[in-house]
């Protein structure tokens, strides 16, 4: 199985969206979501998914920084989903 653990967490200006998750859990909610998903299913492939991140710019740069940061903090993430439909 694979799961989009975090979806569209970055706005078009390159900032984390203000969501119920960020307000209740705090700024590390994405890290925790990936860790919890991995605990629930260690064999699943875990992805960050978003749109308009395939090119440089505020949103694409922020998505890259997010994923690099997750990897540096040893958060279990397997890939990025480039949403297009």
DONU-184516 format. One record per atom (N, C-alpha, C, O): residue number from 0; residue in one letter; atom name; x, y negated, z. Coordinates in Angstrom, 2 decimals. Last residue first. Example, Ala and Ser with C-alpha at 12.3 -4.5 7.8 and 13.67 -1.06 7.14 Angstrom:
2
{1,'S','N',{12.85,2.25,7.08}};
{1,'S','CA',{13.67,1.06,7.14}};
{1,'S','C',{12.90,-0.03,7.87}};
{1,'S','O',{13.41,-1.14,8.04}};
{0,'A','N',{13.19,5.69,7.80}};
{0,'A','CA',{12.30,4.50,7.80}};
{0,'A','C',{13.20,3.30,7.80}};
{0,'A','O',{14.24,3.32,8.46}};
END
This chain:
85
{84,'X','N',{-4.49,-16.77,-12.21}};
{84,'X','CA',{-5.73,-16.15,-12.71}};
{84,'X','C',{-6.57,-17.15,-13.43}};
{84,'X','O',{-7.65,-16.81,-13.92}};
{83,'X','N',{-1.77,-16.13,-10.29}};
{83,'X','CA',{-2.20,-16.74,-11.56}};
{83,'X','C',{-3.43,-16.01,-12.04}};
{83,'X','O',{-3.42,-14.79,-12.26}};
{82,'X','N',{0.65,-16.19,-7.81}};
{82,'X','CA',{-0.78,-16.13,-8.11}};
{82,'X','C',{-1.07,-16.83,-9.43}};
{82,'X','O',{-0.67,-17.97,-9.65}};
{81,'X','N',{3.18,-14.37,-7.23}};
{81,'X','CA',{2.95,-15.58,-8.00}};
{81,'X','C',{1.52,-15.54,-8.52}};
{81,'X','O',{1.24,-14.92,-9.55}};
{80,'X','N',{4.27,-13.14,-4.19}};
{80,'X','CA',{3.25,-13.01,-5.22}};
{80,'X','C',{3.06,-14.35,-5.90}};
{80,'X','O',{2.80,-15.36,-5.24}};
{79,'X','N',{7.34,-11.90,-3.09}};
{79,'X','CA',{6.52,-13.08,-3.31}};
{79,'X','C',{5.52,-12.77,-4.41}};
{79,'X','O',{5.88,-12.21,-5.44}};
{78,'X','N',{8.40,-9.38,-0.67}};
{78,'X','CA',{8.36,-10.08,-1.93}};
{78,'X','C',{7.43,-11.28,-1.91}};
{78,'X','O',{6.82,-11.62,-0.90}};
{77,'X','N',{8.66,-8.29,1.87}};
{77,'X','CA',{9.19,-7.54,0.73}};
{77,'X','C',{9.17,-8.31,-0.58}};
{77,'X','O',{9.87,-7.93,-1.52}};
{76,'X','N',{9.51,-9.04,5.17}};
{76,'X','CA',{8.81,-9.48,3.96}};
{76,'X','C',{9.48,-8.79,2.79}};
{76,'X','O',{10.71,-8.71,2.72}};
{75,'X','N',{9.92,-9.09,8.45}};
{75,'X','CA',{9.75,-8.08,7.39}};
{75,'X','C',{8.87,-8.58,6.24}};
{75,'X','O',{7.64,-8.56,6.33}};
{74,'X','N',{12.35,-11.38,9.50}};
{74,'X','CA',{10.91,-11.11,9.41}};
{74,'X','C',{10.71,-10.13,8.25}};
{74,'X','O',{11.28,-10.34,7.18}};
{73,'X','N',{14.93,-12.28,10.02}};
{73,'X','CA',{14.65,-10.83,10.00}};
{73,'X','C',{13.16,-10.51,10.08}};
{73,'X','O',{12.76,-9.50,10.66}};
{72,'X','N',{15.42,-14.88,9.56}};
{72,'X','CA',{14.94,-14.55,10.90}};
{72,'X','C',{14.56,-13.07,11.02}};
{72,'X','O',{13.95,-12.66,12.01}};
{71,'X','N',{16.03,-14.85,6.89}};
{71,'X','CA',{17.11,-15.16,7.84}};
{71,'X','C',{16.72,-14.79,9.26}};
{71,'X','O',{17.57,-14.44,10.08}};
{70,'X','N',{13.45,-14.36,5.82}};
{70,'X','CA',{14.52,-13.35,5.68}};
{70,'X','C',{15.64,-13.59,6.70}};
{70,'X','O',{16.14,-12.64,7.30}};
{69,'X','N',{12.19,-16.78,6.48}};
{69,'X','CA',{11.67,-15.51,6.99}};
{69,'X','C',{12.75,-14.44,6.95}};
{69,'X','O',{12.95,-13.71,7.92}};
{68,'X','N',{13.80,-18.58,4.99}};
{68,'X','CA',{13.76,-18.65,6.45}};
{68,'X','C',{13.24,-17.36,7.07}};
{68,'X','O',{13.78,-16.90,8.08}};
{67,'X','N',{13.12,-17.76,2.41}};
{67,'X','CA',{14.51,-17.67,2.85}};
{67,'X','C',{14.57,-17.70,4.38}};
{67,'X','O',{15.32,-16.93,4.99}};
{66,'X','N',{10.39,-18.46,2.46}};
{66,'X','CA',{10.79,-17.05,2.33}};
{66,'X','C',{12.24,-16.85,2.76}};
{66,'X','O',{12.55,-15.86,3.42}};
{65,'X','N',{10.53,-21.28,2.78}};
{65,'X','CA',{9.77,-20.44,3.70}};
{65,'X','C',{10.27,-19.01,3.66}};
{65,'X','O',{10.54,-18.41,4.70}};
{64,'X','N',{12.01,-22.09,0.54}};
{64,'X','CA',{12.56,-22.30,1.89}};
{64,'X','C',{11.85,-21.42,2.92}};
{64,'X','O',{12.49,-20.88,3.82}};
{63,'X','N',{10.13,-21.40,-1.45}};
{63,'X','CA',{11.46,-20.78,-1.43}};
{63,'X','C',{12.08,-20.90,-0.04}};
{63,'X','O',{12.62,-19.93,0.49}};
{62,'X','N',{8.06,-23.12,-0.74}};
{62,'X','CA',{7.84,-21.67,-0.72}};
{62,'X','C',{9.17,-20.93,-0.67}};
{62,'X','O',{9.32,-19.95,0.07}};
{61,'X','N',{9.30,-25.59,-1.19}};
{61,'X','CA',{8.87,-25.23,0.17}};
{61,'X','C',{8.63,-23.73,0.29}};
{61,'X','O',{8.95,-23.13,1.31}};
{60,'X','N',{9.66,-25.49,-3.97}};
{60,'X','CA',{10.83,-25.59,-3.09}};
{60,'X','C',{10.47,-25.16,-1.66}};
{60,'X','O',{11.25,-24.46,-1.00}};
{59,'X','N',{6.98,-25.44,-4.81}};
{59,'X','CA',{7.88,-24.33,-5.12}};
{59,'X','C',{9.10,-24.32,-4.22}};
{59,'X','O',{9.53,-23.26,-3.77}};
{58,'X','N',{6.11,-27.98,-3.80}};
{58,'X','CA',{5.47,-26.72,-3.39}};
{58,'X','C',{6.39,-25.52,-3.63}};
{58,'X','O',{6.55,-24.68,-2.75}};
{57,'X','N',{7.90,-29.93,-4.97}};
{57,'X','CA',{7.65,-29.83,-3.53}};
{57,'X','C',{7.10,-28.48,-3.09}};
{57,'X','O',{7.56,-27.91,-2.11}};
{56,'X','N',{9.91,-28.18,-7.43}};
{56,'X','CA',{8.98,-29.23,-7.02}};
{56,'X','C',{8.66,-29.03,-5.55}};
{56,'X','O',{9.11,-28.06,-4.95}};
{55,'X','N',{10.49,-25.64,-9.87}};
{55,'X','CA',{10.94,-26.58,-8.84}};
{55,'X','C',{9.91,-27.68,-8.61}};
{55,'X','O',{9.15,-28.04,-9.50}};
{54,'X','N',{8.03,-22.97,-10.27}};
{54,'X','CA',{8.94,-23.99,-10.79}};
{54,'X','C',{9.37,-24.93,-9.66}};
{54,'X','O',{8.71,-25.01,-8.63}};
{53,'X','N',{6.22,-21.29,-9.14}};
{53,'X','CA',{7.18,-20.70,-10.07}};
{53,'X','C',{8.17,-21.71,-10.64}};
{53,'X','O',{9.06,-21.34,-11.41}};
{52,'X','N',{4.14,-22.04,-7.63}};
{52,'X','CA',{5.44,-21.98,-6.95}};
{52,'X','C',{6.53,-21.46,-7.87}};
{52,'X','O',{7.65,-21.21,-7.42}};
{51,'X','N',{1.36,-22.05,-8.21}};
{51,'X','CA',{2.22,-23.20,-8.58}};
{51,'X','C',{3.55,-23.22,-7.82}};
{51,'X','O',{4.03,-24.28,-7.42}};
{50,'X','N',{0.16,-20.13,-5.39}};
{50,'X','CA',{0.07,-20.58,-6.78}};
{50,'X','C',{0.99,-21.79,-6.96}};
{50,'X','O',{1.35,-22.47,-6.00}};
{49,'X','N',{1.19,-17.27,-3.38}};
{49,'X','CA',{0.77,-18.66,-3.57}};
{49,'X','C',{0.72,-18.98,-5.06}};
{49,'X','O',{1.18,-18.19,-5.89}};
{48,'X','N',{2.01,-14.92,-0.86}};
{48,'X','CA',{1.36,-15.19,-2.14}};
{48,'X','C',{0.95,-16.66,-2.22}};
{48,'X','O',{0.44,-17.23,-1.25}};
{47,'X','N',{4.31,-12.74,0.51}};
{47,'X','CA',{3.77,-14.09,0.60}};
{47,'X','C',{3.22,-14.40,-0.78}};
{47,'X','O',{3.90,-14.17,-1.78}};
{46,'X','N',{3.85,-9.24,1.33}};
{46,'X','CA',{4.12,-10.33,0.41}};
{46,'X','C',{3.60,-11.67,0.92}};
{46,'X','O',{2.60,-11.74,1.64}};
{45,'X','N',{4.97,-5.97,2.09}};
{45,'X','CA',{4.37,-7.21,2.58}};
{45,'X','C',{4.82,-8.40,1.74}};
{45,'X','O',{6.01,-8.56,1.47}};
{44,'X','N',{4.21,-2.61,1.78}};
{44,'X','CA',{4.98,-3.71,1.22}};
{44,'X','C',{4.24,-5.00,1.56}};
{44,'X','O',{3.04,-5.11,1.34}};
{43,'X','N',{3.98,-0.22,4.46}};
{43,'X','CA',{3.36,-1.14,3.50}};
{43,'X','C',{4.37,-2.18,3.02}};
{43,'X','O',{5.27,-2.57,3.75}};
{42,'X','N',{5.10,1.22,6.50}};
{42,'X','CA',{5.42,1.62,5.13}};
{42,'X','C',{4.86,0.67,4.07}};
{42,'X','O',{5.24,0.76,2.91}};
{41,'X','N',{4.10,0.25,8.95}};
{41,'X','CA',{5.52,0.08,8.63}};
{41,'X','C',{5.90,0.44,7.20}};
{41,'X','O',{6.95,0.00,6.72}};
{40,'X','N',{1.45,-1.19,9.87}};
{40,'X','CA',{1.71,-0.25,8.77}};
{40,'X','C',{3.16,-0.42,8.30}};
{40,'X','O',{3.41,-1.17,7.36}};
{39,'X','N',{1.56,-2.69,12.22}};
{39,'X','CA',{0.34,-1.95,11.91}};
{39,'X','C',{0.57,-0.90,10.83}};
{39,'X','O',{-0.04,0.17,10.88}};
{38,'X','N',{4.07,-3.89,12.03}};
{38,'X','CA',{3.79,-2.98,13.14}};
{38,'X','C',{2.57,-2.11,12.85}};
{38,'X','O',{2.55,-0.93,13.19}};
{37,'X','N',{3.61,-5.49,9.77}};
{37,'X','CA',{4.61,-4.41,9.72}};
{37,'X','C',{4.40,-3.40,10.85}};
{37,'X','O',{4.53,-2.19,10.64}};
{36,'X','N',{1.75,-7.26,10.82}};
{36,'X','CA',{1.38,-6.40,9.69}};
{36,'X','C',{2.34,-5.22,9.57}};
{36,'X','O',{1.92,-4.09,9.31}};
{35,'X','N',{3.31,-8.50,12.78}};
{35,'X','CA',{2.14,-7.70,13.18}};
{35,'X','C',{1.70,-6.77,12.06}};
{35,'X','O',{1.32,-5.63,12.31}};
{34,'X','N',{5.20,-9.80,11.15}};
{34,'X','CA',{5.64,-8.82,12.15}};
{34,'X','C',{4.48,-7.92,12.57}};
{34,'X','O',{4.66,-6.70,12.70}};
{33,'X','N',{3.53,-11.49,9.66}};
{33,'X','CA',{4.33,-10.46,8.99}};
{33,'X','C',{4.79,-9.39,9.97}};
{33,'X','O',{4.77,-8.20,9.65}};
{32,'X','N',{2.48,-13.06,11.75}};
{32,'X','CA',{1.58,-12.29,10.89}};
{32,'X','C',{2.34,-11.18,10.17}};
{32,'X','O',{1.85,-10.05,10.08}};
{31,'X','N',{4.79,-14.31,12.79}};
{31,'X','CA',{4.04,-13.34,13.60}};
{31,'X','C',{3.12,-12.47,12.74}};
{31,'X','O',{3.00,-11.27,12.99}};
{30,'X','N',{5.46,-16.00,10.64}};
{30,'X','CA',{6.41,-14.99,11.14}};
{30,'X','C',{5.66,-13.89,11.89}};
{30,'X','O',{5.87,-12.70,11.65}};
{29,'X','N',{3.12,-17.56,10.66}};
{29,'X','CA',{3.45,-16.75,9.49}};
{29,'X','C',{4.44,-15.65,9.89}};
{29,'X','O',{4.27,-14.49,9.50}};
{28,'X','N',{3.15,-18.91,13.14}};
{28,'X','CA',{2.09,-17.94,12.85}};
{28,'X','C',{2.40,-17.06,11.64}};
{28,'X','O',{1.98,-15.91,11.61}};
{27,'X','N',{4.81,-20.83,14.15}};
{27,'X','CA',{5.41,-19.55,13.79}};
{27,'X','C',{4.37,-18.48,13.45}};
{27,'X','O',{4.67,-17.29,13.48}};
{26,'X','N',{3.30,-23.05,14.90}};
{26,'X','CA',{4.01,-23.08,13.63}};
{26,'X','C',{4.65,-21.75,13.22}};
{26,'X','O',{5.01,-21.58,12.05}};
{25,'X','N',{0.29,-21.62,16.43}};
{25,'X','CA',{1.45,-22.49,16.36}};
{25,'X','C',{2.20,-22.32,15.06}};
{25,'X','O',{1.79,-21.55,14.20}};
{24,'X','N',{-2.22,-20.53,16.96}};
{24,'X','CA',{-1.02,-19.74,17.25}};
{24,'X','C',{0.23,-20.61,17.29}};
{24,'X','O',{1.13,-20.37,18.09}};
{23,'X','N',{-4.06,-22.66,16.42}};
{23,'X','CA',{-4.25,-21.77,17.57}};
{23,'X','C',{-2.95,-21.06,17.96}};
{23,'X','O',{-2.61,-21.00,19.14}};
{22,'X','N',{-3.07,-24.07,14.17}};
{22,'X','CA',{-3.53,-24.80,15.35}};
{22,'X','C',{-3.61,-23.90,16.58}};
{22,'X','O',{-3.25,-24.34,17.68}};
{21,'X','N',{-2.48,-22.09,12.33}};
{21,'X','CA',{-1.39,-22.96,12.80}};
{21,'X','C',{-1.79,-23.73,14.06}};
{21,'X','O',{-0.95,-24.00,14.91}};
{20,'X','N',{-5.06,-20.98,12.03}};
{20,'X','CA',{-3.94,-20.16,12.50}};
{20,'X','C',{-2.81,-21.02,13.04}};
{20,'X','O',{-2.24,-20.72,14.09}};
{19,'X','N',{-6.58,-23.01,10.97}};
{19,'X','CA',{-6.93,-22.53,12.30}};
{19,'X','C',{-5.78,-21.71,12.89}};
{19,'X','O',{-5.53,-21.75,14.09}};
{18,'X','N',{-4.21,-25.21,9.34}};
{18,'X','CA',{-5.20,-24.14,9.37}};
{18,'X','C',{-5.54,-23.78,10.81}};
{18,'X','O',{-4.85,-24.19,11.75}};
{17,'X','N',{-2.67,-27.28,7.32}};
{17,'X','CA',{-3.26,-27.33,8.65}};
{17,'X','C',{-4.41,-26.33,8.66}};
{17,'X','O',{-5.46,-26.56,8.06}};
{16,'X','N',{0.00,-25.91,5.37}};
{16,'X','CA',{-1.39,-26.34,5.51}};
{16,'X','C',{-1.79,-26.34,6.99}};
{16,'X','O',{-1.33,-25.53,7.78}};
{15,'X','N',{3.26,-27.15,5.23}};
{15,'X','CA',{2.38,-26.08,5.67}};
{15,'X','C',{0.98,-26.65,5.85}};
{15,'X','O',{0.79,-27.73,6.41}};
{14,'X','N',{4.05,-29.04,2.26}};
{14,'X','CA',{3.92,-28.93,3.71}};
{14,'X','C',{3.03,-27.74,4.05}};
{14,'X','O',{2.17,-27.35,3.27}};
{13,'X','N',{4.12,-29.65,-0.41}};
{13,'X','CA',{5.21,-28.87,0.15}};
{13,'X','C',{5.19,-28.75,1.66}};
{13,'X','O',{6.19,-28.39,2.28}};
{12,'X','N',{1.98,-30.79,-1.58}};
{12,'X','CA',{3.06,-31.71,-1.21}};
{12,'X','C',{4.24,-30.99,-0.56}};
{12,'X','O',{5.23,-31.61,-0.20}};
{11,'X','N',{0.14,-28.76,-1.84}};
{11,'X','CA',{0.80,-29.25,-3.06}};
{11,'X','C',{1.94,-30.23,-2.78}};
{11,'X','O',{2.78,-30.46,-3.65}};
{10,'X','N',{0.78,-26.58,1.03}};
{10,'X','CA',{-0.04,-27.47,0.20}};
{10,'X','C',{0.78,-27.99,-0.98}};
{10,'X','O',{1.97,-27.70,-1.10}};
{9,'X','N',{1.10,-23.17,1.86}};
{9,'X','CA',{1.79,-24.43,1.56}};
{9,'X','C',{0.90,-25.29,0.67}};
{9,'X','O',{0.34,-24.81,-0.31}};
{8,'X','N',{-0.25,-20.82,2.04}};
{8,'X','CA',{0.06,-21.50,3.30}};
{8,'X','C',{0.69,-22.87,3.09}};
{8,'X','O',{0.80,-23.65,4.03}};
{7,'X','N',{-1.36,-18.86,0.26}};
{7,'X','CA',{-1.58,-20.30,0.07}};
{7,'X','C',{-1.34,-21.09,1.36}};
{7,'X','O',{-2.16,-21.94,1.73}};
{6,'X','N',{-1.21,-16.25,2.51}};
{6,'X','CA',{-1.70,-16.67,1.21}};
{6,'X','C',{-1.96,-18.17,1.21}};
{6,'X','O',{-2.68,-18.69,2.06}};
{5,'X','N',{0.44,-13.58,3.99}};
{5,'X','CA',{0.18,-15.01,4.06}};
{5,'X','C',{-0.15,-15.47,2.65}};
{5,'X','O',{0.54,-15.12,1.69}};
{4,'X','N',{0.20,-10.95,3.08}};
{4,'X','CA',{0.09,-11.24,4.51}};
{4,'X','C',{-0.21,-12.72,4.74}};
{4,'X','O',{-1.04,-13.06,5.58}};
{3,'X','N',{-0.94,-8.98,0.85}};
{3,'X','CA',{-0.62,-10.41,0.88}};
{3,'X','C',{-0.85,-10.84,2.33}};
{3,'X','O',{-1.99,-11.08,2.73}};
{2,'X','N',{0.32,-5.67,0.85}};
{2,'X','CA',{-0.58,-6.66,1.41}};
{2,'X','C',{-0.04,-8.06,1.20}};
{2,'X','O',{1.15,-8.31,1.35}};
{1,'X','N',{0.27,-2.34,-0.45}};
{1,'X','CA',{0.91,-3.64,-0.30}};
{1,'X','C',{-0.15,-4.65,0.13}};
{1,'X','O',{-1.33,-4.50,-0.16}};
{0,'X','N',{0.82,1.19,0.00}};
{0,'X','CA',{0.00,0.00,0.00}};
{0,'X','C',{0.86,-1.25,0.00}};
{0,'X','O',{2.03,-1.23,0.40}};
END
